[in-house]
Structures are given as C-alpha cells and as structure tokens.
Amino acid sequence: MIPGKAAYLTELARRAKESHIYRQYQLLGLEIATTLSDERHKSLYIKLAKEHGGERLLRLAKEVAERRDVKNRGAYFMTMLKASFPAPIRKKPAAPAGKRTPRQKKSHAK
C-alpha cells in the first residue's frame, strides 16, 4: 500500500459520516424523499423544496404517504404537485428579423 493512502482512506470514511446538509431546503427535500420512501430521487425533492418552499411540499408529501392505495408515491406526488403549482407559460423566442449571411473572409490583397 502507498504511504499515506491508508490515512487518506480513513479521512474519507470519517468525512462520509458527517452531514452534508447546509441549508433548510436541503433538509426539507430529504424529509420529503424519506416520507415518500423515494430516496433515489432525493436531489429532485431538494430542488423542488428550494424552488417552491419546502413546508408546503412536505405537507403534500405527508398527504400522499397517508394514502395506502398509492403504489408509486413519488409519481403520485409529482402529479399532485403539478396540480398545485401550474407550470409557467413560456413564450417562444421571436424569429430573427432577417436572414443572416455567413461571415465572409477578408481578402488578403495588398
């Protein structure tokens, strides 16, 4: 084994046990993932908690978790989320006014 490698691996193992939660929305996103038993998509729930406010989403997740007839809680949560938070209407970008010509090479005549 390379000298120092064991110390490095030990340090990595120690740091892995520490919490990596630094913001409120990260904690709420992880709580939503745990509530829905969907830890696989925890980064999605963290992002949603950041964008929409975690308290309201956590309340919605608890309502979904209470329903025993739901097989895929994550998918049902997303369906309920779309109904609660409609997506903003995006406008199409305007078409260019005129056709652009390709850039012409400068002549090197002297």
N, C-alpha and C positions, 0 to 999 in steps of 0.2 A: 504494500500500500504506500502511496506517496505521502511523505511527511506533511502534516497539516491538513490532509484530506479528511482524516477522522474528526479533527476539531471543526472543520467546515461542515461536515455532515451532522455533527452534534448540534452546531449552531442553527442549522436549517430545521432540524427536528424541534428545537426549542421554540423557534420563531413560528413554526406551523401551529403550535398550540395556542398562541396568542390570538386575541380577537383582532379582526381586520375591519371592524365597524367603526367608522369615524363620524358619521352623520345620522341624524334622526331618520331620514328616509331610508337609509340602508337597513336599519333595524326593523322598520315597519315592512319593508319589502321581504325581508327574511321571515318575519312573522306571518305574512300573507302566504308565502310558499309553504311554511310549516302547517298552517291552518288548512290549506288545500291539499296537503300531502303531495306537493309537486315541487320538490327541491331541485329537480332537473332544470326548471325554468326560473330559478331564483333571480337571475340577473334581469329578466323581463319584469318581474314584480318590483324590483328595486327601481328600475327605470320608470315604471308607472307610478310608484309612490313619489318619486321626485317630480314628475310632471303634473300629477293630479292631486297630490296631497294624500298622505298615507292613511289618515284616520278614517276617511270616508271609504277608501278601498278595503281597509281591514274590516270594517263593519259589513261591507258587501261580501267579503270572503267568509266571514262567520255565518252569514245567512246561507250561503251556498253550502258550507260544510255541514250545516244542520239538516239539510235535505238528504235523506237516506236513499232516495231513489235515483240519485245522480251517480253515474258510473265514472265519468271523466269530469272531475270537479274543476280542473284548470280550464277546460274548453267551455264549460257552462259559465264559469266566472267571466271569461272573456266575452261571451255572448251578452251577459248581463251588463258588463262594463260598456259595451258598445251602445246598449240601450240607454244607459245612464249618462254617458259622455259622448254625444254625437261628434263625429269627426268634422273638423273644419272644412269648409268648401275651398278647394284650391282652384285658382284661376289658371287657365292655360297661358303659357307665355305668348306674348304678342309675336306675330310673324315679322320677319325683317322687312323693312320698307322697300329696299331694292336688292337685286341680286348682287352679291359681292363677286368681284373678279379675283382670280388668284393673283398673288403678288408677282409682279413682273421683275425679272432680273435686270439689274443695272448693266448697262453696256460699259465695257472697259476700254472704250476708244479714247485715244489720246489726241 
